[in-house]
């Protein structure tokens, strides 16, 4: 088993759902995020660095954890 996280992104002003980051081990990717500038600027960053940048793109987040076999 290993831990899989889904990090749900929300607009910081309206709290409208804006997509997710799917984390599997040390790798992560965006799912359903429509902000192309965010994707271009943060893809390839370490996860902690990308999370620190989210507020500058007006996003806040919530971490959902689950396990997979």
PDB file of N, H, CA, C and O in Angstrom:
ATOM      1  N   UNK A   1       0.835  -1.189   0.000  1.00  0.00           N
ATOM      2  CA  UNK A   1       0.000   0.000   0.000  1.00  0.00           C
ATOM      3  C   UNK A   1       0.877   1.248   0.000  1.00  0.00           C
ATOM      4  O   UNK A   1       1.957   1.271   0.590  1.00  0.00           O
ATOM      5  N   UNK A   2       0.388   2.275  -0.672  1.00  0.00           N
ATOM      6  H   UNK A   2      -0.489   2.256  -1.152  1.00  0.00           H
ATOM      7  CA  UNK A   2       1.065   3.564  -0.618  1.00  0.00           C
ATOM      8  C   UNK A   2       0.015   4.668  -0.559  1.00  0.00           C
ATOM      9  O   UNK A   2      -1.140   4.480  -0.940  1.00  0.00           O
ATOM     10  N   UNK A   3       0.445   5.806  -0.077  1.00  0.00           N
ATOM     11  H   UNK A   3       1.384   5.959   0.233  1.00  0.00           H
ATOM     12  CA  UNK A   3      -0.456   6.926   0.153  1.00  0.00           C
ATOM     13  C   UNK A   3      -0.635   7.734  -1.126  1.00  0.00           C
ATOM     14  O   UNK A   3       0.340   8.104  -1.780  1.00  0.00           O
ATOM     15  N   UNK A   4      -1.870   8.000  -1.469  1.00  0.00           N
ATOM     16  H   UNK A   4      -2.662   7.700  -0.938  1.00  0.00           H
ATOM     17  CA  UNK A   4      -2.196   8.869  -2.594  1.00  0.00           C
ATOM     18  C   UNK A   4      -2.935  10.069  -2.026  1.00  0.00           C
ATOM     19  O   UNK A   4      -3.862   9.917  -1.231  1.00  0.00           O
ATOM     20  N   UNK A   5      -2.528  11.242  -2.430  1.00  0.00           N
ATOM     21  H   UNK A   5      -1.775  11.365  -3.076  1.00  0.00           H
ATOM     22  CA  UNK A   5      -3.177  12.458  -1.973  1.00  0.00           C
ATOM     23  C   UNK A   5      -3.848  13.148  -3.152  1.00  0.00           C
ATOM     24  O   UNK A   5      -3.316  13.173  -4.262  1.00  0.00           O
ATOM     25  N   UNK A   6      -4.997  13.693  -2.896  1.00  0.00           N
ATOM     26  H   UNK A   6      -5.428  13.673  -1.994  1.00  0.00           H
ATOM     27  CA  UNK A   6      -5.622  14.600  -3.843  1.00  0.00           C
ATOM     28  C   UNK A   6      -5.660  15.952  -3.151  1.00  0.00           C
ATOM     29  O   UNK A   6      -6.183  16.081  -2.044  1.00  0.00           O
ATOM     30  N   UNK A   7      -5.114  16.937  -3.800  1.00  0.00           N
ATOM     31  H   UNK A   7      -4.690  16.832  -4.700  1.00  0.00           H
ATOM     32  CA  UNK A   7      -5.115  18.284  -3.258  1.00  0.00           C
ATOM     33  C   UNK A   7      -6.114  19.079  -4.088  1.00  0.00           C
ATOM     34  O   UNK A   7      -5.867  19.386  -5.254  1.00  0.00           O
ATOM     35  N   UNK A   8      -7.239  19.406  -3.474  1.00  0.00           N
ATOM     36  H   UNK A   8      -7.440  19.157  -2.526  1.00  0.00           H
ATOM     37  CA  UNK A   8      -8.295  20.126  -4.180  1.00  0.00           C
ATOM     38  C   UNK A   8      -8.008  21.617  -4.118  1.00  0.00           C
ATOM     39  O   UNK A   8      -7.718  22.163  -3.053  1.00  0.00           O
ATOM     40  N   UNK A   9      -8.092  22.265  -5.263  1.00  0.00           N
ATOM     41  H   UNK A   9      -8.327  21.822  -6.128  1.00  0.00           H
ATOM     42  CA  UNK A   9      -7.800  23.684  -5.377  1.00  0.00           C
ATOM     43  C   UNK A   9      -9.095  24.484  -5.439  1.00  0.00           C
ATOM     44  O   UNK A   9     -10.063  24.081  -6.082  1.00  0.00           O
ATOM     45  N   UNK A  10      -9.091  25.626  -4.757  1.00  0.00           N
ATOM     46  H   UNK A  10      -8.304  25.953  -4.234  1.00  0.00           H
ATOM     47  CA  UNK A  10     -10.253  26.504  -4.718  1.00  0.00           C
ATOM     48  C   UNK A  10      -9.820  27.942  -4.947  1.00  0.00           C
ATOM     49  O   UNK A  10      -8.733  28.342  -4.532  1.00  0.00           O
ATOM     50  N   UNK A  11     -10.671  28.716  -5.607  1.00  0.00           N
ATOM     51  H   UNK A  11     -11.554  28.391  -5.944  1.00  0.00           H
ATOM     52  CA  UNK A  11     -10.432  30.143  -5.758  1.00  0.00           C
ATOM     53  C   UNK A  11     -10.438  30.773  -4.365  1.00  0.00           C
ATOM     54  O   UNK A  11     -11.358  30.525  -3.586  1.00  0.00           O
ATOM     55  N   UNK A  12      -9.446  31.567  -4.045  1.00  0.00           N
ATOM     56  H   UNK A  12      -8.699  31.769  -4.678  1.00  0.00           H
ATOM     57  CA  UNK A  12      -9.309  32.125  -2.697  1.00  0.00           C
ATOM     58  C   UNK A  12     -10.420  33.109  -2.340  1.00  0.00           C
ATOM     59  O   UNK A  12     -10.726  33.288  -1.162  1.00  0.00           O
ATOM     60  N   UNK A  13     -11.025  33.745  -3.333  1.00  0.00           N
ATOM     61  H   UNK A  13     -10.776  33.599  -4.291  1.00  0.00           H
ATOM     62  CA  UNK A  13     -12.081  34.721  -3.054  1.00  0.00           C
ATOM     63  C   UNK A  13     -13.459  34.076  -2.965  1.00  0.00           C
ATOM     64  O   UNK A  13     -14.211  34.337  -2.026  1.00  0.00           O
ATOM     65  N   UNK A  14     -13.790  33.235  -3.942  1.00  0.00           N
ATOM     66  H   UNK A  14     -13.179  33.023  -4.705  1.00  0.00           H
ATOM     67  CA  UNK A  14     -15.138  32.664  -4.007  1.00  0.00           C
ATOM     68  C   UNK A  14     -15.226  31.259  -3.418  1.00  0.00           C
ATOM     69  O   UNK A  14     -16.323  30.761  -3.165  1.00  0.00           O
ATOM     70  N   UNK A  15     -14.083  30.619  -3.199  1.00  0.00           N
ATOM     71  H   UNK A  15     -13.191  31.024  -3.405  1.00  0.00           H
ATOM     72  CA  UNK A  15     -13.979  29.218  -2.769  1.00  0.00           C
ATOM     73  C   UNK A  15     -14.609  28.256  -3.764  1.00  0.00           C
ATOM     74  O   UNK A  15     -15.014  27.154  -3.394  1.00  0.00           O
ATOM     75  N   UNK A  16     -14.692  28.666  -5.018  1.00  0.00           N
ATOM     76  H   UNK A  16     -14.363  29.561  -5.319  1.00  0.00           H
ATOM     77  CA  UNK A  16     -15.180  27.801  -6.093  1.00  0.00           C
ATOM     78  C   UNK A  16     -14.107  26.765  -6.426  1.00  0.00           C
ATOM     79  O   UNK A  16     -12.927  27.097  -6.543  1.00  0.00           O
ATOM     80  N   UNK A  17     -14.527  25.503  -6.577  1.00  0.00           N
ATOM     81  H   UNK A  17     -15.485  25.233  -6.481  1.00  0.00           H
ATOM     82  CA  UNK A  17     -13.597  24.421  -6.917  1.00  0.00           C
ATOM     83  C   UNK A  17     -12.936  24.721  -8.252  1.00  0.00           C
ATOM     84  O   UNK A  17     -13.606  25.111  -9.209  1.00  0.00           O
ATOM     85  N   UNK A  18     -11.608  24.538  -8.319  1.00  0.00           N
ATOM     86  H   UNK A  18     -11.063  24.221  -7.542  1.00  0.00           H
ATOM     87  CA  UNK A  18     -10.856  24.898  -9.527  1.00  0.00           C
ATOM     88  C   UNK A  18      -9.969  23.788 -10.054  1.00  0.00           C
ATOM     89  O   UNK A  18      -9.087  24.054 -10.870  1.00  0.00           O
ATOM     90  N   UNK A  19     -10.172  22.547  -9.614  1.00  0.00           N
ATOM     91  H   UNK A  19     -10.889  22.331  -8.951  1.00  0.00           H
ATOM     92  CA  UNK A  19      -9.360  21.430 -10.075  1.00  0.00           C
ATOM     93  C   UNK A  19      -8.584  20.812  -8.928  1.00  0.00           C
ATOM     94  O   UNK A  19      -8.790  21.156  -7.764  1.00  0.00           O
ATOM     95  N   UNK A  20      -7.684  19.890  -9.272  1.00  0.00           N
ATOM     96  H   UNK A  20      -7.517  19.611 -10.217  1.00  0.00           H
ATOM     97  CA  UNK A  20      -6.945  19.146  -8.260  1.00  0.00           C
ATOM     98  C   UNK A  20      -5.495  18.942  -8.661  1.00  0.00           C
ATOM     99  O   UNK A  20      -5.108  19.105  -9.817  1.00  0.00           O
ATOM    100  N   UNK A  21      -4.722  18.584  -7.666  1.00  0.00           N
ATOM    101  H   UNK A  21      -5.037  18.452  -6.726  1.00  0.00           H
ATOM    102  CA  UNK A  21      -3.369  18.075  -7.870  1.00  0.00           C
ATOM    103  C   UNK A  21      -3.414  16.638  -7.343  1.00  0.00           C
ATOM    104  O   UNK A  21      -3.838  16.406  -6.211  1.00  0.00           O
ATOM    105  N   UNK A  22      -2.986  15.694  -8.143  1.00  0.00           N
ATOM    106  H   UNK A  22      -2.641  15.883  -9.063  1.00  0.00           H
ATOM    107  CA  UNK A  22      -2.958  14.291  -7.742  1.00  0.00           C
ATOM    108  C   UNK A  22      -1.518  13.938  -7.417  1.00  0.00           C
ATOM    109  O   UNK A  22      -0.632  14.064  -8.263  1.00  0.00           O
ATOM    110  N   UNK A  23      -1.287  13.492  -6.181  1.00  0.00           N
ATOM    111  H   UNK A  23      -2.006  13.389  -5.494  1.00  0.00           H
ATOM    112  CA  UNK A  23       0.063  13.192  -5.701  1.00  0.00           C
ATOM    113  C   UNK A  23       0.179  11.693  -5.496  1.00  0.00           C
ATOM    114  O   UNK A  23      -0.622  11.096  -4.777  1.00  0.00           O
ATOM    115  N   UNK A  24       1.172  11.086  -6.123  1.00  0.00           N
ATOM    116  H   UNK A  24       1.823  11.572  -6.707  1.00  0.00           H
ATOM    117  CA  UNK A  24       1.426   9.661  -5.986  1.00  0.00           C
ATOM    118  C   UNK A  24       2.913   9.502  -5.686  1.00  0.00           C
ATOM    119  O   UNK A  24       3.748   9.578  -6.588  1.00  0.00           O
ATOM    120  N   UNK A  25       3.236   9.283  -4.416  1.00  0.00           N
ATOM    121  H   UNK A  25       2.558   9.221  -3.684  1.00  0.00           H
ATOM    122  CA  UNK A  25       4.643   9.212  -4.014  1.00  0.00           C
ATOM    123  C   UNK A  25       5.277  10.581  -4.135  1.00  0.00           C
ATOM    124  O   UNK A  25       4.783  11.546  -3.550  1.00  0.00           O
ATOM    125  N   UNK A  26       6.356  10.682  -4.881  1.00  0.00           N
ATOM    126  H   UNK A  26       6.757   9.899  -5.356  1.00  0.00           H
ATOM    127  CA  UNK A  26       7.034  11.967  -5.049  1.00  0.00           C
ATOM    128  C   UNK A  26       6.613  12.679  -6.335  1.00  0.00           C
ATOM    129  O   UNK A  26       7.106  13.768  -6.631  1.00  0.00           O
ATOM    130  N   UNK A  27       5.705  12.071  -7.099  1.00  0.00           N
ATOM    131  H   UNK A  27       5.304  11.186  -6.859  1.00  0.00           H
ATOM    132  CA  UNK A  27       5.245  12.669  -8.356  1.00  0.00           C
ATOM    133  C   UNK A  27       3.857  13.256  -8.180  1.00  0.00           C
ATOM    134  O   UNK A  27       3.053  12.741  -7.402  1.00  0.00           O
ATOM    135  N   UNK A  28       3.576  14.329  -8.899  1.00  0.00           N
ATOM    136  H   UNK A  28       4.229  14.747  -9.530  1.00  0.00           H
ATOM    137  CA  UNK A  28       2.253  14.930  -8.849  1.00  0.00           C
ATOM    138  C   UNK A  28       1.916  15.497 -10.218  1.00  0.00           C
ATOM    139  O   UNK A  28       2.798  15.762 -11.035  1.00  0.00           O
ATOM    140  N   UNK A  29       0.607  15.680 -10.454  1.00  0.00           N
ATOM    141  H   UNK A  29      -0.110  15.465  -9.791  1.00  0.00           H
ATOM    142  CA  UNK A  29       0.136  16.268 -11.708  1.00  0.00           C
ATOM    143  C   UNK A  29      -1.182  16.987 -11.452  1.00  0.00           C
ATOM    144  O   UNK A  29      -1.878  16.703 -10.477  1.00  0.00           O
ATOM    145  N   UNK A  30      -1.510  17.907 -12.324  1.00  0.00           N
ATOM    146  H   UNK A  30      -0.944  18.137 -13.115  1.00  0.00           H
ATOM    147  CA  UNK A  30      -2.780  18.622 -12.238  1.00  0.00           C
ATOM    148  C   UNK A  30      -3.876  17.808 -12.907  1.00  0.00           C
ATOM    149  O   UNK A  30      -3.623  17.072 -13.861  1.00  0.00           O
ATOM    150  N   UNK A  31      -5.090  17.946 -12.401  1.00  0.00           N
ATOM    151  H   UNK A  31      -5.295  18.544 -11.626  1.00  0.00           H
ATOM    152  CA  UNK A  31      -6.273  17.318 -13.002  1.00  0.00           C
ATOM    153  C   UNK A  31      -7.414  18.332 -12.979  1.00  0.00           C
ATOM    154  O   UNK A  31      -7.852  18.758 -11.910  1.00  0.00           O
ATOM    155  N   UNK A  32      -7.886  18.709 -14.142  1.00  0.00           N
ATOM    156  H   UNK A  32      -7.531  18.363 -15.010  1.00  0.00           H
ATOM    157  CA  UNK A  32      -9.026  19.614 -14.225  1.00  0.00           C
ATOM    158  C   UNK A  32      -8.726  21.070 -13.952  1.00  0.00           C
ATOM    159  O   UNK A  32      -9.653  21.854 -13.750  1.00  0.00           O
ATOM    160  N   UNK A  33      -7.461  21.462 -13.939  1.00  0.00           N
ATOM    161  H   UNK A  33      -6.708  20.825 -14.103  1.00  0.00           H
ATOM    162  CA  UNK A  33      -7.098  22.858 -13.690  1.00  0.00           C
ATOM    163  C   UNK A  33      -7.093  23.598 -15.026  1.00  0.00           C
ATOM    164  O   UNK A  33      -6.427  23.178 -15.972  1.00  0.00           O
ATOM    165  N   UNK A  34      -7.839  24.701 -15.099  1.00  0.00           N
ATOM    166  H   UNK A  34      -8.381  25.043 -14.331  1.00  0.00           H
ATOM    167  CA  UNK A  34      -7.971  25.434 -16.354  1.00  0.00           C
ATOM    168  C   UNK A  34      -7.046  26.643 -16.450  1.00  0.00           C
ATOM    169  O   UNK A  34      -6.990  27.287 -17.497  1.00  0.00           O
ATOM    170  N   UNK A  35      -6.327  26.962 -15.389  1.00  0.00           N
ATOM    171  H   UNK A  35      -6.373  26.438 -14.538  1.00  0.00           H
ATOM    172  CA  UNK A  35      -5.407  28.100 -15.384  1.00  0.00           C
ATOM    173  C   UNK A  35      -4.084  27.666 -16.020  1.00  0.00           C
ATOM    174  O   UNK A  35      -3.209  27.116 -15.351  1.00  0.00           O
ATOM    175  N   UNK A  36      -3.956  27.925 -17.327  1.00  0.00           N
ATOM    176  H   UNK A  36      -4.666  28.372 -17.870  1.00  0.00           H
ATOM    177  CA  UNK A  36      -2.767  27.492 -18.066  1.00  0.00           C
ATOM    178  C   UNK A  36      -1.490  28.128 -17.536  1.00  0.00           C
ATOM    179  O   UNK A  36      -0.436  27.492 -17.534  1.00  0.00           O
ATOM    180  N   UNK A  37      -1.573  29.369 -17.090  1.00  0.00           N
ATOM    181  H   UNK A  37      -2.429  29.886 -17.092  1.00  0.00           H
ATOM    182  CA  UNK A  37      -0.375  30.049 -16.558  1.00  0.00           C
ATOM    183  C   UNK A  37       0.124  29.336 -15.296  1.00  0.00           C
ATOM    184  O   UNK A  37       1.326  29.119 -15.142  1.00  0.00           O
ATOM    185  N   UNK A  38      -0.786  28.975 -14.400  1.00  0.00           N
ATOM    186  H   UNK A  38      -1.763  29.152 -14.525  1.00  0.00           H
ATOM    187  CA  UNK A  38      -0.421  28.214 -13.202  1.00  0.00           C
ATOM    188  C   UNK A  38       0.251  26.904 -13.577  1.00  0.00           C
ATOM    189  O   UNK A  38       1.296  26.554 -13.027  1.00  0.00           O
ATOM    190  N   UNK A  39      -0.345  26.186 -14.506  1.00  0.00           N
ATOM    191  H   UNK A  39      -1.194  26.469 -14.953  1.00  0.00           H
ATOM    192  CA  UNK A  39       0.193  24.880 -14.912  1.00  0.00           C
ATOM    193  C   UNK A  39       1.593  25.041 -15.503  1.00  0.00           C
ATOM    194  O   UNK A  39       2.504  24.292 -15.149  1.00  0.00           O
ATOM    195  N   UNK A  40       1.767  26.013 -16.400  1.00  0.00           N
ATOM    196  H   UNK A  40       1.026  26.621 -16.687  1.00  0.00           H
ATOM    197  CA  UNK A  40       3.081  26.217 -17.023  1.00  0.00           C
ATOM    198  C   UNK A  40       4.145  26.612 -16.008  1.00  0.00           C
ATOM    199  O   UNK A  40       5.279  26.138 -16.086  1.00  0.00           O
ATOM    200  N   UNK A  41       3.797  27.463 -15.068  1.00  0.00           N
ATOM    201  H   UNK A  41       2.876  27.847 -15.005  1.00  0.00           H
ATOM    202  CA  UNK A  41       4.787  28.001 -14.135  1.00  0.00           C
ATOM    203  C   UNK A  41       5.165  27.035 -13.016  1.00  0.00           C
ATOM    204  O   UNK A  41       6.280  27.105 -12.500  1.00  0.00           O
ATOM    205  N   UNK A  42       4.261  26.138 -12.630  1.00  0.00           N
ATOM    206  H   UNK A  42       3.355  26.081 -13.049  1.00  0.00           H
ATOM    207  CA  UNK A  42       4.529  25.300 -11.458  1.00  0.00           C
ATOM    208  C   UNK A  42       4.744  23.827 -11.768  1.00  0.00           C
ATOM    209  O   UNK A  42       5.247  23.097 -10.914  1.00  0.00           O
ATOM    210  N   UNK A  43       4.386  23.373 -12.942  1.00  0.00           N
ATOM    211  H   UNK A  43       3.978  23.966 -13.636  1.00  0.00           H
ATOM    212  CA  UNK A  43       4.629  21.965 -13.288  1.00  0.00           C
ATOM    213  C   UNK A  43       6.125  21.690 -13.256  1.00  0.00           C
ATOM    214  O   UNK A  43       6.916  22.478 -13.776  1.00  0.00           O
ATOM    215  N   UNK A  44       6.508  20.596 -12.658  1.00  0.00           N
ATOM    216  H   UNK A  44       5.866  19.956 -12.235  1.00  0.00           H
ATOM    217  CA  UNK A  44       7.912  20.241 -12.539  1.00  0.00           C
ATOM    218  C   UNK A  44       8.551  20.710 -11.241  1.00  0.00           C
ATOM    219  O   UNK A  44       9.654  20.281 -10.902  1.00  0.00           O
ATOM    220  N   UNK A  45       7.867  21.590 -10.513  1.00  0.00           N
ATOM    221  H   UNK A  45       6.971  21.938 -10.789  1.00  0.00           H
ATOM    222  CA  UNK A  45       8.389  22.025  -9.213  1.00  0.00           C
ATOM    223  C   UNK A  45       8.204  20.899  -8.196  1.00  0.00           C
ATOM    224  O   UNK A  45       7.322  20.057  -8.363  1.00  0.00           O
ATOM    225  N   UNK A  46       9.021  20.876  -7.153  1.00  0.00           N
ATOM    226  H   UNK A  46       9.738  21.560  -7.018  1.00  0.00           H
ATOM    227  CA  UNK A  46       8.711  19.983  -6.035  1.00  0.00           C
ATOM    228  C   UNK A  46       7.340  20.381  -5.464  1.00  0.00           C
ATOM    229  O   UNK A  46       6.953  21.548  -5.527  1.00  0.00           O
ATOM    230  N   UNK A  47       6.623  19.423  -4.919  1.00  0.00           N
ATOM    231  H   UNK A  47       6.937  18.475  -4.867  1.00  0.00           H
ATOM    232  CA  UNK A  47       5.269  19.664  -4.441  1.00  0.00           C
ATOM    233  C   UNK A  47       5.200  20.817  -3.447  1.00  0.00           C
ATOM    234  O   UNK A  47       4.334  21.683  -3.571  1.00  0.00           O
ATOM    235  N   UNK A  48       6.094  20.843  -2.467  1.00  0.00           N
ATOM    236  H   UNK A  48       6.798  20.139  -2.366  1.00  0.00           H
ATOM    237  CA  UNK A  48       6.050  21.898  -1.449  1.00  0.00           C
ATOM    238  C   UNK A  48       6.238  23.279  -2.070  1.00  0.00           C
ATOM    239  O   UNK A  48       5.617  24.244  -1.625  1.00  0.00           O
ATOM    240  N   UNK A  49       7.070  23.384  -3.071  1.00  0.00           N
ATOM    241  H   UNK A  49       7.574  22.600  -3.432  1.00  0.00           H
ATOM    242  CA  UNK A  49       7.278  24.663  -3.742  1.00  0.00           C
ATOM    243  C   UNK A  49       6.021  25.076  -4.511  1.00  0.00           C
ATOM    244  O   UNK A  49       5.633  26.244  -4.485  1.00  0.00           O
ATOM    245  N   UNK A  50       5.389  24.123  -5.193  1.00  0.00           N
ATOM    246  H   UNK A  50       5.705  23.175  -5.214  1.00  0.00           H
ATOM    247  CA  UNK A  50       4.165  24.423  -5.937  1.00  0.00           C
ATOM    248  C   UNK A  50       3.052  24.861  -4.987  1.00  0.00           C
ATOM    249  O   UNK A  50       2.311  25.796  -5.290  1.00  0.00           O
ATOM    250  N   UNK A  51       2.931  24.193  -3.845  1.00  0.00           N
ATOM    251  H   UNK A  51       3.533  23.433  -3.599  1.00  0.00           H
ATOM    252  CA  UNK A  51       1.897  24.567  -2.877  1.00  0.00           C
ATOM    253  C   UNK A  51       2.132  25.982  -2.343  1.00  0.00           C
ATOM    254  O   UNK A  51       1.181  26.734  -2.128  1.00  0.00           O
ATOM    255  N   UNK A  52       3.389  26.338  -2.133  1.00  0.00           N
ATOM    256  H   UNK A  52       4.162  25.728  -2.308  1.00  0.00           H
ATOM    257  CA  UNK A  52       3.708  27.672  -1.637  1.00  0.00           C
ATOM    258  C   UNK A  52       3.357  28.757  -2.662  1.00  0.00           C
ATOM    259  O   UNK A  52       3.086  29.897  -2.286  1.00  0.00           O
ATOM    260  N   UNK A  53       3.362  28.413  -3.935  1.00  0.00           N
ATOM    261  H   UNK A  53       3.582  27.487  -4.240  1.00  0.00           H
ATOM    262  CA  UNK A  53       3.072  29.379  -4.998  1.00  0.00           C
ATOM    263  C   UNK A  53       1.571  29.572  -5.243  1.00  0.00           C
ATOM    264  O   UNK A  53       1.177  30.556  -5.870  1.00  0.00           O
ATOM    265  N   UNK A  54       0.748  28.674  -4.772  1.00  0.00           N
ATOM    266  H   UNK A  54       1.068  27.875  -4.263  1.00  0.00           H
ATOM    267  CA  UNK A  54      -0.673  28.703  -5.126  1.00  0.00           C
ATOM    268  C   UNK A  54      -1.361  30.013  -4.766  1.00  0.00           C
ATOM    269  O   UNK A  54      -2.178  30.500  -5.548  1.00  0.00           O
ATOM    270  N   UNK A  55      -1.064  30.593  -3.627  1.00  0.00           N
ATOM    271  H   UNK A  55      -0.401  30.198  -2.992  1.00  0.00           H
ATOM    272  CA  UNK A  55      -1.756  31.813  -3.225  1.00  0.00           C
ATOM    273  C   UNK A  55      -1.432  32.968  -4.168  1.00  0.00           C
ATOM    274  O   UNK A  55      -2.253  33.871  -4.329  1.00  0.00           O
ATOM    275  N   UNK A  56      -0.269  32.961  -4.786  1.00  0.00           N
ATOM    276  H   UNK A  56       0.398  32.228  -4.655  1.00  0.00           H
ATOM    277  CA  UNK A  56       0.055  34.026  -5.740  1.00  0.00           C
ATOM    278  C   UNK A  56      -0.783  33.906  -7.015  1.00  0.00           C
ATOM    279  O   UNK A  56      -0.876  34.862  -7.784  1.00  0.00           O
ATOM    280  N   UNK A  57      -1.390  32.748  -7.243  1.00  0.00           N
ATOM    281  H   UNK A  57      -1.314  31.971  -6.618  1.00  0.00           H
ATOM    282  CA  UNK A  57      -2.325  32.536  -8.344  1.00  0.00           C
ATOM    283  C   UNK A  57      -3.772  32.601  -7.845  1.00  0.00           C
ATOM    284  O   UNK A  57      -4.701  32.255  -8.575  1.00  0.00           O
ATOM    285  N   UNK A  58      -3.957  33.044  -6.604  1.00  0.00           N
ATOM    286  H   UNK A  58      -3.202  33.326  -6.011  1.00  0.00           H
ATOM    287  CA  UNK A  58      -5.258  33.205  -5.953  1.00  0.00           C
ATOM    288  C   UNK A  58      -5.964  31.876  -5.705  1.00  0.00           C
ATOM    289  O   UNK A  58      -7.184  31.778  -5.842  1.00  0.00           O
ATOM    290  N   UNK A  59      -5.191  30.855  -5.341  1.00  0.00           N
ATOM    291  H   UNK A  59      -4.200  30.934  -5.230  1.00  0.00           H
ATOM    292  CA  UNK A  59      -5.757  29.554  -4.998  1.00  0.00           C
ATOM    293  C   UNK A  59      -5.417  29.178  -3.561  1.00  0.00           C
ATOM    294  O   UNK A  59      -4.330  29.472  -3.064  1.00  0.00           O
ATOM    295  N   UNK A  60      -6.363  28.527  -2.911  1.00  0.00           N
ATOM    296  H   UNK A  60      -7.246  28.288  -3.315  1.00  0.00           H
ATOM    297  CA  UNK A  60      -6.141  27.869  -1.631  1.00  0.00           C
ATOM    298  C   UNK A  60      -6.422  26.391  -1.865  1.00  0.00           C
ATOM    299  O   UNK A  60      -6.959  26.021  -2.909  1.00  0.00           O
ATOM    300  N   UNK A  61      -6.061  25.538  -0.897  1.00  0.00           N
ATOM    301  H   UNK A  61      -5.625  25.839  -0.049  1.00  0.00           H
ATOM    302  CA  UNK A  61      -6.189  24.112  -1.152  1.00  0.00           C
ATOM    303  C   UNK A  61      -6.600  23.338   0.089  1.00  0.00           C
ATOM    304  O   UNK A  61      -6.491  23.822   1.215  1.00  0.00           O
ATOM    305  N   UNK A  62      -7.080  22.110  -0.153  1.00  0.00           N
ATOM    306  H   UNK A  62      -7.168  21.716  -1.068  1.00  0.00           H
ATOM    307  CA  UNK A  62      -7.453  21.169   0.899  1.00  0.00           C
ATOM    308  C   UNK A  62      -6.854  19.824   0.502  1.00  0.00           C
ATOM    309  O   UNK A  62      -6.972  19.406  -0.650  1.00  0.00           O
ATOM    310  N   UNK A  63      -6.211  19.146   1.452  1.00  0.00           N
ATOM    311  H   UNK A  63      -6.114  19.485   2.387  1.00  0.00           H
ATOM    312  CA  UNK A  63      -5.546  17.868   1.178  1.00  0.00           C
ATOM    313  C   UNK A  63      -6.465  16.719   1.573  1.00  0.00           C
ATOM    314  O   UNK A  63      -6.937  16.655   2.708  1.00  0.00           O
ATOM    315  N   UNK A  64      -6.719  15.807   0.624  1.00  0.00           N
ATOM    316  H   UNK A  64      -6.335  15.859  -0.298  1.00  0.00           H
ATOM    317  CA  UNK A  64      -7.502  14.605   0.860  1.00  0.00           C
ATOM    318  C   UNK A  64      -6.553  13.419   0.705  1.00  0.00           C
ATOM    319  O   UNK A  64      -5.921  13.266  -0.340  1.00  0.00           O
ATOM    320  N   UNK A  65      -6.447  12.578   1.737  1.00  0.00           N
ATOM    321  H   UNK A  65      -6.960  12.702   2.586  1.00  0.00           H
ATOM    322  CA  UNK A  65      -5.539  11.436   1.673  1.00  0.00           C
ATOM    323  C   UNK A  65      -6.316  10.136   1.599  1.00  0.00           C
ATOM    324  O   UNK A  65      -7.373   9.998   2.215  1.00  0.00           O
ATOM    325  N   UNK A  66      -5.787   9.179   0.839  1.00  0.00           N
ATOM    326  H   UNK A  66      -4.929   9.292   0.339  1.00  0.00           H
ATOM    327  CA  UNK A  66      -6.360   7.838   0.768  1.00  0.00           C
ATOM    328  C   UNK A  66      -5.220   6.851   0.537  1.00  0.00           C
ATOM    329  O   UNK A  66      -4.113   7.259   0.186  1.00  0.00           O
ATOM    330  N   UNK A  67      -5.472   5.579   0.725  1.00  0.00           N
ATOM    331  H   UNK A  67      -6.372   5.247   1.010  1.00  0.00           H
ATOM    332  CA  UNK A  67      -4.460   4.568   0.477  1.00  0.00           C
ATOM    333  C   UNK A  67      -4.864   3.712  -0.705  1.00  0.00           C
ATOM    334  O   UNK A  67      -6.051   3.499  -0.955  1.00  0.00           O
ATOM    335  N   UNK A  68      -3.882   3.229  -1.420  1.00  0.00           N
ATOM    336  H   UNK A  68      -2.919   3.402  -1.217  1.00  0.00           H
ATOM    337  CA  UNK A  68      -4.104   2.344  -2.548  1.00  0.00           C
ATOM    338  C   UNK A  68      -3.241   1.109  -2.371  1.00  0.00           C
ATOM    339  O   UNK A  68      -2.136   1.179  -1.833  1.00  0.00           O
ATOM    340  N   UNK A  69      -3.751  -0.010  -2.822  1.00  0.00           N
ATOM    341  H   UNK A  69      -4.648  -0.068  -3.259  1.00  0.00           H
ATOM    342  CA  UNK A  69      -2.988  -1.253  -2.695  1.00  0.00           C
ATOM    343  C   UNK A  69      -2.230  -1.563  -3.942  1.00  0.00           C
ATOM    344  O   UNK A  69      -1.534  -2.577  -4.004  1.00  0.00           O
TER     345      UNK A  69
END
